[in-house]
Structures are given as structure tokens and as C-alpha cells.
Amino acid sequence: MVARTGAPAGHQGARRYGTEASGEGSAASGTMGGMSGELPAYAERVLEAAERIPPGRVMTYGDVAEWLGEGGPRQVGRVMALYGGAVPWWRVVRADGVPLPGHERRALEHYRAEGTPLRETPSGEPRLAMRRARWDGHGEGAGGDEGHI
């Protein structure tokens, strides 16, 4: 398993290794893999993919699923919602470039610090410039010749 220590939970009530984020009530019984203390294998692969995305780049939920060769955008989103606080969650995004609702300010801080391409909507709202920000899983930050996880 990939060690994820020192990262604050924060992505939609994120939990690491099946433990509750600080300040949360009891865990729902229907979470992926229950509360066994270990991540389900699929969740581990999703989180590893998120960790491989280079600073200043993003992948959509669907991109991650396609790159892994299993699951779909909803499954990736579920993993990120439950466990994503321990990884660079702001790099796994919606396809429309809208920052994660409820986490917009924190995500934008990360995007600006990393130099992630942004654009403004006609109404002045910041969005990811997806054509420039999107990472295909190859090249810089891909972690060698492995290709897929």
C-alpha cells in the first residue's frame, strides 16, 4: 500500500484507510470495503493514479477510470470522496473544469500555487482550462516506463 501520512482529510469527508476524518460522526456502514482498516484494491489504484498526476495538471474522473482500465467516473468519484483527502484530490476533476463544489477556494489555491491553467467564464467564475491542464497519463510525472498502474 502507498503510505499517505500527514495529509489532512478534506475532500468531501475523506477517510484514509477506513478511519474517520477528525471531527466526523460515525462512519456509514455502506462505504467501500467497510471499515476494515485497509483500502479496497480498486481504491488504492485510484489513489495511486491521483498521486502520479504532475503538479499543474489534472485528469478527469473518467480519465482515471480509463487509464486504470476498470470502473467508471462514478466509481472514481466515490473513491475520491471517501479516501481522497490523503492525495492531491484537486488534480482529479470534473470534465467541465468546474472546481469541486464546496471545495472551490481550496482547489483554486492549489491550482494557482501549481500553475495549473485556468480560465474565466463570461460571468468571471474561474474554471480549469481543460485543454491545457489535462494530463494523458504519459510523459512527465508518469513514474517511468510502467505506463498504466
C-alpha positions in Angstrom: 0.0 0.0 0.0 1.1 3.6 -0.6 1.8 5.5 2.6 -0.4 8.6 3.0 0.6 10.2 6.2 0.4 13.8 7.2 -2.3 14.8 4.7 -5.4 16.3 6.1 -8.7 14.7 5.3 -10.9 17.2 3.5 -12.2 16.0 0.2 -15.9 15.5 0.8 -15.5 13.9 4.2 -12.5 11.9 3.0 -11.3 8.9 5.0 -7.9 7.3 4.9 -7.5 3.6 5.3 -11.1 3.3 6.5 -10.7 5.5 9.5 -12.9 8.5 10.1 -11.7 12.0 9.4 -11.3 14.1 12.5 -14.5 15.8 13.7 -16.8 13.4 11.8 -19.6 11.3 13.3 -19.8 7.6 12.9 -19.0 6.1 9.5 -21.7 4.9 7.2 -21.9 1.1 7.0 -22.0 1.1 3.3 -18.6 2.5 2.5 -16.3 0.7 0.0 -14.6 -2.1 1.8 -16.2 -1.3 5.1 -14.1 -0.1 8.0 -11.6 -2.9 8.0 -8.6 -0.5 8.2 -7.4 -1.3 4.7 -8.3 0.3 1.4 -10.1 -1.8 -1.2 -7.7 -2.7 -4.1 -9.6 -0.5 -6.6 -9.5 2.5 -4.2 -5.7 2.0 -3.8 -5.2 2.1 -7.6 -7.3 5.2 -7.9 -5.4 7.0 -5.2 -2.1 5.9 -6.8 -3.2 7.4 -10.1 -4.1 10.7 -8.4 -0.6 10.8 -6.8 1.0 10.3 -10.2 -0.7 13.3 -11.8 2.0 16.0 -12.1 1.6 19.4 -10.3 -0.2 21.8 -12.6 -2.0 19.1 -14.5 -5.4 17.3 -14.0 -7.2 14.2 -15.0 -11.0 13.8 -15.1 -12.7 11.1 -13.1 -13.4 9.3 -16.4 -9.7 9.7 -17.5 -8.6 7.9 -14.3 -11.0 5.1 -14.8 -9.9 4.7 -18.5 -6.3 4.8 -17.5 -6.8 2.1 -14.9 -8.8 0.1 -17.4 -11.7 -0.5 -14.9 -14.6 1.2 -13.2 -16.0 4.5 -14.4 -16.2 8.1 -13.4 -18.7 7.4 -10.7 -16.6 4.8 -9.1 -13.5 7.0 -9.2 -15.6 9.9 -7.7 -16.8 7.6 -4.9 -13.2 6.6 -4.1 -12.1 10.2 -4.1 -15.0 11.2 -1.9 -14.3 8.5 0.7 -10.5 8.4 0.7 -9.1 11.3 -1.5 -8.1 13.7 1.3 -4.7 11.9 1.6 -3.7 12.6 -2.0 -3.7 15.6 -4.3 -7.5 15.4 -4.8 -7.7 18.7 -6.6 -5.9 17.1 -9.6 -8.9 14.7 -10.2 -11.7 16.8 -11.6 -15.0 17.1 -13.4 -14.8 17.1 -17.2 -16.3 20.6 -17.4 -13.5 22.2 -15.4 -15.7 23.3 -12.5 -13.9 23.1 -9.2 -15.3 20.6 -6.7 -18.4 22.2 -5.1 -17.8 23.1 -1.5 -14.0 23.0 -2.0 -13.6 25.6 -4.7 -11.4 28.0 -2.7 -9.0 25.3 -1.5 -8.8 23.8 -5.0 -8.2 27.2 -6.6 -5.4 27.9 -4.1 -3.7 24.6 -5.2 -4.2 25.3 -8.9 -2.7 28.8 -8.6 0.3 27.5 -6.5 1.0 24.8 -9.0 0.4 26.9 -12.1 -2.5 24.9 -13.3 -4.0 26.6 -16.4 -7.2 28.4 -15.5 -9.7 30.5 -17.5 -12.6 32.8 -16.6 -16.2 32.3 -17.6 -18.1 35.2 -19.1 -19.5 35.8 -15.6 -16.0 35.9 -14.1 -16.0 32.5 -12.5 -12.7 30.6 -12.5 -12.6 27.3 -14.3 -9.8 24.9 -15.3 -8.6 25.4 -18.9 -9.1 21.7 -19.6 -7.4 21.6 -23.0 -4.1 22.9 -21.5 -4.4 21.4 -18.0 -5.5 17.8 -18.9 -2.8 15.1 -18.5 -3.0 12.0 -20.6 -1.0 9.8 -18.1 2.2 9.7 -20.2 5.3 11.9 -20.1 6.3 14.0 -17.1 5.3 12.5 -13.8 4.3 9.2 -15.2 6.7 7.3 -13.0 9.0 5.6 -15.5 8.1 3.1 -18.2 5.2 1.5 -16.3 2.5 3.1 -18.4 -0.6 2.2 -16.5 -0.8 1.4 -12.8 
